[in-house]
């Protein structure tokens, strides 16, 4: 039975992850990291700690649904520790330093990093690449919708979709991305990729990648109706990453896409 540690156990998805691990026949929650109090009940033998090294010492793999500052501490601990455990990281909103730490940690342990643990979103990324390359003359726009409490914008998922669209056209996303339009800004440029954000209510997550041309357009949509989509996806990839060699992996690697 795979022993799983959780970073971000007090968050929305982290809480669901505790429940999903409890009913999964092949996994067991063995440790959780908390910065304050864990209000949710966990199995009797679960180690509850605010020490990152203790989290690592008491599991076979860590699933991380936390915040960039917490993930940074996890990566720093893994890099300097003699204990090298596989990581599944689903945190978004990293700065450049944190992105570099992710790359450094992947040189000493297997890491699967995904901005979205949904299996459907993984397929959507592939479809966006295909559409962007095939419909190279079409205008590309991406719209994401999330609940009122989401702190990063655009979402990591939307940026990943945009990266797939840009790469398929041999474009640098940072050079062509537009994430806001206001006033008299002139006509849309040929290469720009719009990435727009909507926030409100309790929307779990909806992403639309649209390709627009004169006389026709195509829109590819993914809607998450439950956060269990992300927790169950993370459990699936955790079972996979523990058997992999040192390196940085994507969810597409797990699914063979």
C-alpha positions in Angstrom: 0.0 0.0 0.0 1.4 3.4 -1.0 1.9 5.8 1.9 1.1 9.3 0.9 2.0 12.6 2.6 0.0 15.8 2.0 1.2 19.4 1.8 -1.7 21.8 1.8 -4.0 19.5 3.9 -6.1 22.4 5.2 -7.0 23.7 1.7 -10.0 22.9 -0.4 -8.5 20.2 -2.5 -6.2 19.0 0.3 -9.2 18.3 2.5 -10.9 16.2 -0.3 -7.6 14.4 -0.9 -7.8 13.1 2.7 -11.2 11.7 2.0 -10.2 10.2 -1.4 -7.1 8.5 0.1 -9.3 6.9 2.8 -11.4 5.1 0.2 -8.7 4.3 -2.3 -7.7 0.6 -1.9 -4.1 1.1 -2.9 -3.1 4.1 -0.8 -2.9 5.2 2.8 -2.6 8.7 4.3 0.6 8.5 6.4 1.6 12.1 7.1 0.2 15.7 6.7 1.9 19.0 7.0 0.0 21.9 8.7 1.1 25.4 9.4 -1.6 25.9 12.1 -4.4 23.6 13.2 -5.8 20.6 11.2 -9.5 20.7 11.9 -10.3 17.7 9.7 -10.0 14.2 11.2 -7.4 11.9 9.8 -6.6 8.2 10.3 -5.3 7.3 13.8 -1.7 6.5 12.8 -1.3 9.6 10.6 1.7 11.8 11.5 0.6 15.5 11.7 3.5 17.9 11.7 4.6 21.4 10.9 8.1 20.2 10.0 8.8 19.5 6.3 11.5 16.9 7.0 9.1 15.0 9.2 6.5 15.0 6.5 9.1 13.5 4.1 10.3 10.9 6.6 6.9 9.5 7.1 5.7 8.9 3.6 6.6 7.3 0.2 5.4 10.2 -1.9 4.2 13.8 -1.2 1.1 15.3 -2.9 1.3 19.1 -2.8 -1.8 21.3 -3.1 -0.5 24.3 -1.2 0.8 27.8 -1.9 4.1 28.8 -3.5 5.8 29.7 -0.2 5.0 26.2 1.2 6.1 24.5 -2.0 9.4 26.4 -1.9 10.1 25.1 1.6 9.3 21.6 0.5 11.7 21.8 -2.5 14.4 23.4 -0.4 14.1 20.6 2.1 14.2 17.9 -0.6 17.3 19.4 -2.2 19.3 19.5 1.1 17.9 16.3 2.6 19.3 12.8 2.4 15.7 11.6 2.1 14.6 11.8 -1.5 10.9 11.1 -1.9 8.9 11.5 -5.2 6.7 14.6 -5.4 3.4 15.4 -7.0 3.1 19.2 -7.2 -0.1 20.9 -8.2 0.6 24.4 -6.7 0.5 27.3 -9.2 1.6 31.0 -9.1 5.4 30.3 -8.8 7.9 33.1 -9.3 11.2 32.5 -11.2 13.1 31.5 -8.1 10.5 28.9 -7.3 10.5 27.6 -10.8 14.3 27.2 -10.7 14.0 25.3 -7.4 11.6 22.9 -9.0 14.1 22.2 -11.7 16.9 21.7 -9.2 14.8 19.4 -7.1 13.9 17.3 -10.1 17.7 16.5 -10.5 17.6 14.6 -7.2 14.1 13.0 -7.1 11.2 12.3 -9.5 8.7 15.1 -9.6 5.4 15.3 -11.5 4.4 19.0 -11.9 1.0 19.9 -13.3 -0.9 23.2 -13.1 -4.1 21.1 -13.2 -4.5 17.5 -12.1 -7.6 16.9 -14.2 -7.2 14.1 -16.8 -9.6 16.0 -19.1 -7.4 19.1 -19.0 -4.4 17.0 -20.0 -6.3 15.9 -23.1 -7.4 19.5 -23.7 -3.8 20.7 -23.8 -3.1 18.2 -26.6 -6.2 19.3 -28.5 -5.1 23.0 -28.1 -1.7 22.2 -29.6 -3.3 20.4 -32.5 -5.8 23.2 -33.2 -3.3 26.0 -32.8 -0.9 24.4 -35.3 -3.5 23.4 -37.8 -5.4 26.6 -37.6 -2.4 28.9 -37.5 -4.2 31.8 -39.2 -7.0 31.8 -36.6 -7.0 34.2 -33.7 -6.4 32.4 -30.4 -8.1 33.5 -27.2 -8.3 31.7 -23.9 -10.8 32.5 -21.1 -10.7 31.0 -17.6 -13.4 31.2 -14.9 -12.9 30.5 -11.2 -14.4 31.1 -7.8 -14.1 34.4 -6.0 -11.3 33.2 -3.7 -8.7 32.2 -6.3 -5.6 34.4 -5.7 -3.6 34.0 -8.9 -4.6 35.3 -12.3 -4.5 34.1 -15.0 -4.8 30.6 -13.7 -1.9 28.2 -14.1 -4.1 26.0 -16.3 -4.9 28.9 -18.6 -1.3 29.8 -18.9 -0.4 26.2 -19.7 -3.0 26.1 -22.4 -1.6 29.3 -23.8 1.9 27.9 -23.7 0.7 24.9 -25.8 -1.0 27.2 -28.3 2.1 29.4 -28.6 4.6 26.6 -28.9 2.6 25.0 -31.6 3.1 28.2 -33.6 6.7 28.6 -32.7 5.9 31.7 -30.6 7.3 32.9 -27.3 4.2 33.2 -25.0 5.7 36.1 -23.0 6.0 38.1 -26.2 2.5 37.5 -27.5 0.3 37.1 -24.4 -2.3 39.8 -23.7 -4.2 39.5 -20.4 -6.1 42.8 -20.4 -7.6 45.2 -22.9 -8.9 48.6 -22.1 -9.5 51.8 -24.1 -8.5 52.5 -27.7 -5.8 50.0 -28.1 -6.0 49.4 -31.9 -6.8 46.3 -33.8 -5.8 42.9 -32.6 -2.3 41.8 -33.8 -1.9 38.6 -35.7 0.2 36.7 -33.2 -1.2 37.8 -29.9 -2.8 35.2 -27.6 -5.4 36.6 -25.3 -5.6 35.0 -21.8 -8.5 36.5 -19.8 -9.8 35.7 -16.3 -13.3 35.8 -14.8 -13.8 35.5 -11.0 -17.1 34.9 -9.1 -19.2 32.7 -7.0 -18.1 29.1 -6.4 -17.0 28.2 -9.9 -14.7 25.2 -9.6 -13.0 25.8 -12.9 -13.9 26.4 -16.5 -11.4 26.9 -19.4 -12.2 27.8 -23.0 -9.6 27.9 -25.8 -11.1 29.5 -28.9 -9.8 29.8 -32.4 -11.6 32.5 -34.5 -11.5 33.2 -38.2 -13.7 35.0 -40.7 -16.8 32.9 -41.2 -16.1 30.3 -38.6 -14.7 29.6 -35.1 -14.0 26.6 -32.9 -14.0 26.5 -29.1 -12.6 23.8 -26.9 -14.0 23.7 -23.4 -13.3 21.9 -20.1 -15.5 22.4 -17.0 -14.7 20.9 -13.6 -17.8 20.4 -11.6 -16.1 18.9 -8.5 -12.7 19.5 -6.9 -12.5 15.7 -6.5 -11.5 15.8 -10.1 -8.1 17.2 -9.0 -7.6 15.1 -5.9 -8.4 11.8 -7.7 -6.2 12.8 -10.6 -3.3 13.5 -8.1 -3.7 10.1 -6.5 -3.5 8.5 -10.0 -0.3 10.2 -10.9 1.2 9.6 -7.4 0.9 5.9 -8.0 2.7 6.4 -11.3 5.6 8.7 -10.2 6.9 6.4 -7.5 8.1 4.0 -10.2 9.9 6.6 -12.3 13.5 7.7 -12.6 14.8 11.0 -11.3 13.5 13.8 -13.5 10.7 16.3 -14.1 7.5 14.9 -15.5 4.1 16.2 -16.7 0.7 14.6 -16.4 1.0 13.9 -20.1 3.9 11.6 -19.4 1.7 9.7 -16.9 -1.1 9.3 -19.4 1.2 8.5 -22.4 -0.1 11.5 -24.4 
